[in-house]
Amino acid sequence: MRVLVVEDERRLAESLQWGLEAEGYAVDLAHDGMEGLELGQQQWYQAIVLDIMLPRLNGYKVCQALRELGVTTPILMLTAKNGEYDEAEALDTGADDFLSKPFSYVVLKARLRALTRRGRAGASAVLSFGDLALDPAKRVVRRAGQPVTLTSKEFAVLECLLRHGGQVVAKHEILEQVWDMAYRGDPNIVEVYVSALRRKLDAPFGRRTITTVRGIGYRLVDDE
């Protein structure tokens, strides 16, 4: 899942980035409102964490502008401690939820999971394809009912493929959704993680689920 964090306190922003990336999220940072507004218009984000007190353009205006532009990405706004008026205005300008500073990192992660579930209205909480199932909230993957242990990045790549069902997913799309904008490494890193998923999800179960579409990317096929 790709998340945008708009926070001018750099130590806090980098701490959030480090923590969320350890959980398998791809995280982009913006340190002022104008930058946040520009990045927030990109439709690849599954959630936006938005502080109120920002240079150049405050969080309320960023949130309102995004909604006026038709951006429906769930927004979690960070408000002042016990700031009832902040919380009310956050919701009035289009935020989906708020969290008062200082906040628990555990609660932040839970709020993000809840927001992304609500953002997929009508969709099943568990992603499935054939006998393969992934629960984004519980961070659990099962094949034929058996649990499979994945690293955080393997989990994110599989989630990306599952969200596209049987459609072809280009390598650059996986990079955009699973790695952040700061990534400047070899794009063939995607192949490394797809190979790892095949070893864990296909080979032990006698399946060939993740197929390569030459010159384009990957897709899931049900070979049962």
N, C-alpha and C positions, 0 to 999 in steps of 0.2 A: 504494500500500500504506500502511496506517495503522499506526503504531507508537507504543507507550507507552514513555517513558523515565522510570524512577523513580530519581532521583539527587539527593542533597541538596546536593552541591557545585554551586552554581548556575552558575558559569562553565563547568564541564565540561558540565553539562546543556544550557546554551544553545549551547555550541559543537557538541555532538552534534545538537541540533535544527537549527541553521543548516546544518551539513554534510549531514544527511540530507534536509532540505527542498530543498537545491540539487540533489539526486539525484532529486527528484520524490516523496519520501515525505511523507505527512502525519504530523506528530509532535506528540503531546500530552506535557506534562511534569507530573510529580508530584515533590514535594520531601520527602515523608516517607512512611513505610510505610503509615499508615492511608489517606492519600489514594491511594497506589498500589493498595492493596487494593480500594478503592471503584471506582476507574476500571478496574482490571484485570478486573472482572467483566463489563464491556461486551464483547459478542461481535464488535464491529466491528474489533478489533485483529487484525492478522495476526502480530504479534510483540510481545514485551515485553522491554525491556532493564532489568534489575533489579540495583541495587547491593545489597551485603550490609549495610554500615554505614549505617543510616537512623534518623532520629529516630522516636520513638513505637512503631514496629514494625519489627524488622530484616527484611532480605531473605529469610532462611530462613523466617520465620514467614509473610511475605506469600506466598511461593511455596507453602508447605504449605497455607495456607488456601485459595488459589485452586484447588489440585488437589482439596482436600476438597469444594469447592463445585462441582466438575465442570468447571471451566474448563480447556480443552485447548490454549489458545493457546501456541505455542512460547515458551519463556522462555530468554533469554540472560542469565546472571548474571555480574556483574562482581565479581571476587575480588581479594584482596590479592596482591601480587607474591610468586611462589613459595609461595603458600599451599596446600599439598597438602591439608591438612585442610579448608580452605575449599572447595576444588574438590570433594572427596569429599562433604561435607555438602550442597553445592549440588545435586549429582546425586541424593543420597538424598532430598532434600526435594521433588524433582519437576522441577528445572531440566532443560532439554534440552541445554544447552551452557554453557560458562563461558569467560570471557576475563580474563586477569590484567592488573591495572593495573601500570604504564602500558601501554597497548596501541596498536597501529597502527590508525588510522582505516580504512585499506584492508582490514585483516583483519576489523575489526568489520563492515563492509559485506558482505564475503564470507560471514562467519558468518551474518548475517541472511538473505542470499539462500539459503544452504544450509538454514537452519531452516525458512523458508517453503516451500521445495520439499518437505522431509520432512513438513511439516504438511499438505500436500495429497496424502496417501497415495493412490496409485492414479491420480492425475491426471497427464496429460501435462505435461512441463516446458514445452512450447511450446503456447500458446493459439492456437487457430485457428477461423476461421469462413469458410466458402467458400474463396476464394483469399487471404484475409487471415490473416497469422500474426504472432504476437508472442512473442518469447522473453524472459521476465522476467529470466533470469540474465544474458544477453548484452546486454540492453537494445537489441534489434534488432527492427524491424518490417519486414515484407515484404508487398507486394501483388502477386499474380501472379508471384511470384519476384523482384520488383524491390524493392530497399531503399528505404524511405521515412524521411526524417529528421524526427523530432518533437522538440519541446521536452520537458523533463522532466514538466511538468504535462499536456501533451497525451498523453504516453505513459501517465500515470497514469489519465486519464479513459478512454482506450481500453482499458486493462487492466481497469478496472472494468466496462465494457460487455461485454468478451469473457468475463469470469468469469460473467456471467449468460446467456451464449449468446443465444438468441432471446427471452429473457424481457424484459418491460418493466422498466426501471430508473427509478425516480422521481428527480426532480431532487434532492430532499433526501437520497436515498441516496447519490448521487454526491458531494454536498457532504460527507456524513458520512465517506465512505471516502477522499476525495482531499484535502480541506481539514481542518485541525486545528480544535479546539474554540475557539481564540482568534479564528477568522475571523468578522468581524462586517460584512463587506462585502455588496454586492448579490448575492443568490442567482442573479441572471441571469448571473453570471460563467460558469456552466455552459454557457449558450447560446453564449458567446463561444468557448469551447474546442471545443464540438461543431461550430460553424461552421468553425473552423480545421481540424478533422479532416476535415470534408467536402471542404474545398478541397484538402487534401493526399492524402486516401485515395480519395475518390470521383470528383471531377471529372476528374482526369488519366486515370483508367482507365475512364471512362464508366459508373460504378456509382452506385447509390443505396442504399448499405448502411445508413447511420445514419438512421433515420426518427424523426420526432416523433410521439408519442402525445399528442394534444392534451389539455392539462390535467393530464397525469400525468408524462411524462418521455420517455425514448428507448428504442429497441431496435434490434438488428441484424437485418437481413433479407438473405437470399441472393438477389440478383436475377439471377444468372447464367442 
